[in-house]
Amino acid sequence: MDQGPLVENQIDNGRRFIERFAADGNPVQAAFWVKAAEEDSWFLYVATDNVDRVGSTATYRAVHASMQKLGESWVLGSELKVISPNKPIAKDVIGIMA
């Protein structure tokens, strides 16, 4: 299967979202784009303590609130995944960043 490239626009928009999400008081331990072999799309993963502290539903509400502040919707909710920083993939990325 052909892999589509992660384009600069996605990277910039992801950075804008992460900056807004963090400015809104949400801790971000790591953020990274992933394209699994079996998927056709890239996904922005956000590792945040909020998932463990308040749960996924409340964290996605905070994501939505931050996205609304950015104005025009640049990413579909289905392209963004919040995860615990304790998940193996998050631990690996955090380790690489350290």
Secondary structure, DSSP 8 states (H G I E B T S, - for coil): -------HHHHHHHHHHHHHHHHTT---SEEEEE--TT-SS-EEEEE-THHHHT-HHHHHHHHHHHHHHT-S--S-GGGEEEE-TTSHHHHHHHHHH-
